[in-house]
Amino acid sequence: MQGQQDYPEITMRLLEALANIFINTFGITQPTPAARRQAAWFILGLLVAALVIVVVVGAVLYQAIHR
């Protein structure tokens, strides 16, 4: 059961690492831990939205080509 308890912590560390990369790449002032966590969720939302858009556009193009 130890592994299941670590899952949310590992996920948040990954999201926060992603936020750190974004913040450091664009030279944004270092946020507070709460703001960093909020930025991590926002960036995850943007990535998921971009993935959904790519999949939808791909599906539409696939359907258009194979008619």
Order of alpha helices (4+ residues) and beta strands (2+ residues): alpha-alpha
